[in-house]
Amino acid sequence: MTGYSDIMMKFISMKDSGPIEIIGKNHSIPLQYLGMEKEYPVSRYFGGSPVAVVDETVFEKLKKDTDPEIQRGSSLYIGIDIQDEADLERANDLFNENKYHEANMNESRLDSENIQKKQMGLTMFIVGFLGLTFLVTSGCILYFKQMDQTEDEKTNYTILRKLGFTQGDLLRGIQAKQAFNFGIPLAIGLLHSYFAVKSGWFFFGTELWWPMLIVMGLYTALYSIFAVLSVVHSKKVIRESL
């Protein structure tokens, strides 16, 4: 069989081989299932489901034993492949100019791909914009919260300095504190990004490692900037308290 997508594989799993039975209107034909391929030999007009590849003898038997009630308007599939990619745009324009696309059974693969890209691009933009907005907002909240806490602890730094702690000791403590305060949200965000992207891989039909790594890198970079700014501000407060 062939025409098995990653989406279908997530919901309907099939064994590598085994006996199957093709049922016609009056008869059934037992066959041996040998495996599944991903290539789609026919248009999605016929349902987008896996297609059984059989020999000519079995095909003729099934052809004579079809059930008219479940047949579509046409069982004929004609596909036109444009060998020269430079002619693809012109061929697509001719297809649309002659209004072949107005019939339900006719479609342009190029138009379908462009529509899917636009829809997917809009979805990714919205998700990315919302994710970036949340990232900046949460980082700002943590940053200003740490600034307030540092100001409130200014007297504590003076006391610790009188007890013998050096400026370097206080700064190392601040660095460890900021690493903890920003590290935990960062770790949670990175794990969320990983599992969120991984759960949607099968909708794209491939593993999106690079987009996921870019998002995680951006997440880490922004949170690191907020953490460094917090440490710089704390260092300034420590100097003023001495």
N, C-alpha and C positions, 0 to 999 in steps of 0.2 A: 504494500500500500504506500501511497505517497500523498503529500499535502497535509502534514501534521504540524501545527504551529506550536510555539512555546506556550501560548495561552491555553490551548486545548490540553497540552501535556500536564499543566498544573491541575486541571479539573478532571480530566479523563485519562488515566494512565493505561498503557497497553503493554503486554508482555512482548518479549523479543521475537517469539515464534509460538506456533500452536495451531490447532485445527479451528477453522471458521466455516460458516455456512452462509451462502448468498441465497436469499429467498426471493423467488419471482412470484408471479401471480398464481401459477398452478404447481410449480416445482421448486425444489431447493437443490443447490449444488454444493456439496462438501469440498472444501479446498484446504490447502495448507498455507497458513500465514507465515511468511518468511522474514518480515521486518517492515520498518517504517522509514520513509524518506521525507524530507521537508519540501522538496520541489512541488510546485502546484502546476499540474499539466493542463488544467482547464480553468475557466473563469469562475470567479466567486458567485456569478449568477446562478450556478448550480448548487449553491448552498454553502460553499466554503469549507465543506467537510472533507475528510480524507477520501481518496479515490482508489478503488481496487484495480490493480493492474493485472489483467489475466491474459491468457493466450487467445488466439483467434477462435478456437473451437468453443471455449466457454463464453466468449463474447457473443457469438452468433446464437447460442442457446438462450442467453439472457435477453438478447434483442427480440427474439420471438416470444418471450414469456414476460413481456413488460405489462405493468398494471396501468391502464390509461388514467385512472383516477389520481395517481400521484405523479404523473408526468407534467413537466412544465410546457410552456407554449412552444418551445423548440428544443430539440436535443442536439442541434448542430452548433458547434463552436468554431468560429473562424478567428484566428489571431494573426495580426500583421506585425512582424518584427522589422524595425528600421535598422538596417545594418550600419549606415553612416550616421553617427550621432549628430553631425552638423545638420542633417535633414529632419531631425526629430521635431524641432519647433515648427518648421514649415508644414510638415505632415499633420501636426496637431492643429494648426490653424485651418488647414483644409478640412479636417474632420469637423471642427466647430462651425466653419462657414457653411457646410452642407447640412448642418443641423442633425447629424447622425446621433448626437448625444441626447436628442429629445426623445428618442425611443428608449424604453426601459432596458432593452437587451443590449444596447450599445454603450460603450464607455471608453474613455481615453485613460490609459494607464498614467500618462503624464499629468493629466488634470487631477486624477485621484491622488497621486503622490503630492502634488502641490497643495491640494486641500488639506491633506493629512499633515503636511509640514506646517501650514499656517495654524491649524488647530493645535498641534503639539507645541509649536513655538509660542503661541499665546498662553497656553497652559503653563509652560516652563517659565515664561516671563512673570506671570502672576505669582506662581509659587516662589520663584527666586526673589521677586521684589518683596513679597510678604516675609520671606525668610530673612532677607537682609535687613528689613525694617525691624523685625523682632530682635535680630542680633545686635544692631546698633542701639536699640532702646534698652535692652537688658544690660548691655555693656555700660551705657551711660548711667543707668540706675546704680549698678555696682560701684562705678567709679565715684559718683557723688556721695554714695553712702560711705565709702572708705575715706573720702575727704572729711566728711563730718566726724567720723569716728577718730580720725587722726587729730583733728582740732580738739576734740573732747579729751584726748589722752595726752595733751601737751604737758599738763602738770605732772603726769606720770613719768614722762621722759626726763623732766627736771629732777624728780626724786631718784630715778634709776641712775642718772648721771652722778648725783651726790653719793650714791651707794657704791660707786666705783666702776660702773659699766661705761665702756668707751662708746664713742659715736659709731664705730664699726660694729660693736655688739648690738646696739639698738637697730642699726640699719639691716643687719643680717636677720634679726627677728622680724622686722617689717617685711623683708623679702619673703621669708617663709610664710608669713601671714597672708600676703597678697597671692602667693602661689597657691595657697589653700583656698582662699576666697574665690579666685578666678579659675583655679584648676578644676574644681568639682563641676561647676556649670559647663566648663569647656568639655570635660570628659563626657558628661551627659549629652551635650549637644552633638558631639562627634559620634557617639553610639547611636543616637536618634537618626542622624543623617545616614549612617551606614545601613541600618535596618530599614529605613524608609526607602532609600534608593534600591536596596537589594530586593525588597518586596515588589517593586514595580519593574524589575528588569524584564520579566517575561512579557510585559505589554510592549516593550520596545523590540523584543526578539533578540536581544544581545545583552551582554554584561557591560554596563556603563561605568567602567573603572575610572576613566579620565575625568568625566564630569563630577563623579563623587569625590575624587581626590582633590579637584580644584575647589569644590565647595568646602571640604574639610580644611584645606589649606587656608582659604579665605577666613573661615571661622576662627582658626588658630591665630592667624595674623592679627585680626581685629581685637580679639581678646587679649593677645599679648601686648598690643599697643596700650589698651586701657590699663593693664597690669603695670606696665613700665611707667605710665603717667602717674599712677597711684604711688608707686615707689618714689618717683621724683618729688612729688608733692610731700610725701612723708619725710623725705630727707631734708627738705626745706624747713618743715615744721620742727624737726629735731634740732637743726642748727639754731633756729630762733629760740628754742626752749633752753638752750645752753647759754 
